[in-house]
Amino acid sequence: MAAHLLFVTLFLGLVSGPQAVEVKVDKIVRSVALELDGRRIATLNAAPWRTEIDLGTDMVPPEAHGDRVRR
């Protein structure tokens, strides 16, 4: 069975600095890894599935990814 991850937080336009991020996941998910520009910036291991990340000072759009792990 595939697990799903949904970004609750929406970033409209370019943002920088510390930003809150929240995701929703299926009940079978045990952890969520957040990556920014290919570098892991946070690992969430339990609900609530939210954290604060620092997007830096550059106004260049980063490549962001989230991945879920079920066990």
C-alpha positions as a LaTeX table, in Angstrom:
\begin{tabular}{lrrr}
\hline
Residue & $x$ (\AA) & $y$ (\AA) & $z$ (\AA) \\
\hline
Met1 & 0.00 & 0.00 & 0.00 \\
Ala2 & 1.39 & 3.39 & $-0.99$ \\
Ala3 & 1.68 & 6.09 & 1.67 \\
His4 & 0.75 & 9.68 & 0.91 \\
Leu5 & 2.29 & 12.98 & 1.97 \\
Leu6 & 0.51 & 16.34 & 1.58 \\
Phe7 & 2.15 & 19.71 & 2.18 \\
Val8 & $-0.35$ & 21.74 & 4.25 \\
Thr9 & 1.92 & 24.79 & 4.17 \\
Leu10 & 1.79 & 26.74 & 0.93 \\
Phe11 & 4.50 & 29.21 & $-0.03$ \\
Leu12 & 3.03 & 31.79 & $-2.37$ \\
Gly13 & 5.89 & 33.50 & $-4.17$ \\
Leu14 & 9.50 & 33.59 & $-3.04$ \\
Val15 & 10.08 & 33.48 & 0.71 \\
Ser16 & 13.21 & 33.58 & 2.86 \\
Gly17 & 14.24 & 33.19 & 6.47 \\
Pro18 & 12.61 & 30.92 & 9.07 \\
Gln19 & 9.33 & 29.40 & 7.85 \\
Ala20 & 6.87 & 27.00 & 9.45 \\
Val21 & 6.22 & 23.82 & 7.46 \\
Glu22 & 3.40 & 21.36 & 8.11 \\
Val23 & 2.57 & 18.13 & 6.30 \\
Lys24 & $-0.19$ & 15.55 & 6.60 \\
Val25 & 0.57 & 11.87 & 6.15 \\
Asp26 & $-1.20$ & 8.52 & 6.18 \\
Lys27 & $-1.35$ & 6.66 & 9.51 \\
Ile28 & 1.20 & 4.09 & 8.31 \\
Val29 & 3.93 & 6.75 & 7.98 \\
Arg30 & 6.56 & 6.60 & 10.74 \\
Ser31 & 8.84 & 9.48 & 9.70 \\
Val32 & 9.10 & 12.33 & 7.19 \\
Ala33 & 12.40 & 13.65 & 5.81 \\
Leu34 & 12.38 & 17.21 & 4.46 \\
Glu35 & 15.07 & 18.16 & 1.94 \\
Leu36 & 16.06 & 21.51 & 0.50 \\
Asp37 & 18.36 & 21.69 & $-2.52$ \\
Gly38 & 19.30 & 18.02 & $-2.02$ \\
Arg39 & 20.25 & 18.44 & 1.65 \\
Arg40 & 18.22 & 17.01 & 4.54 \\
Ile41 & 17.06 & 19.88 & 6.74 \\
Ala42 & 14.60 & 18.13 & 9.04 \\
Thr43 & 13.31 & 14.72 & 10.04 \\
Leu44 & 9.89 & 14.45 & 11.66 \\
Asn45 & 9.31 & 11.25 & 13.63 \\
Ala46 & 5.81 & 11.75 & 15.01 \\
Ala47 & 2.75 & 13.97 & 14.88 \\
Pro48 & 2.38 & 16.86 & 14.86 \\
Trp49 & 4.08 & 16.75 & 11.48 \\
Arg50 & 5.38 & 20.32 & 11.54 \\
Thr51 & 8.65 & 22.13 & 12.07 \\
Glu52 & 10.39 & 25.41 & 11.30 \\
Ile53 & 12.99 & 25.50 & 8.55 \\
Asp54 & 15.38 & 28.27 & 7.52 \\
Leu55 & 15.15 & 29.12 & 3.83 \\
Gly56 & 18.15 & 31.44 & 4.04 \\
Thr57 & 18.44 & 34.97 & 2.71 \\
Asp58 & 18.71 & 34.32 & $-1.04$ \\
Met59 & 15.62 & 35.02 & $-3.09$ \\
Val60 & 16.35 & 32.08 & $-5.40$ \\
Pro61 & 13.70 & 29.36 & $-5.54$ \\
Pro62 & 15.08 & 26.22 & $-3.84$ \\
Glu63 & 14.16 & 22.70 & $-4.80$ \\
Ala64 & 12.18 & 21.27 & $-1.88$ \\
His65 & 11.15 & 17.66 & $-1.34$ \\
Gly66 & 9.44 & 15.60 & 1.32 \\
Asp67 & 9.61 & 11.85 & 1.63 \\
Arg68 & 7.69 & 9.50 & 3.87 \\
Val69 & 8.81 & 6.24 & 5.41 \\
Arg70 & 6.48 & 3.50 & 6.54 \\
Arg71 & 7.55 & 0.59 & 8.69 \\
\hline
\end{tabular}
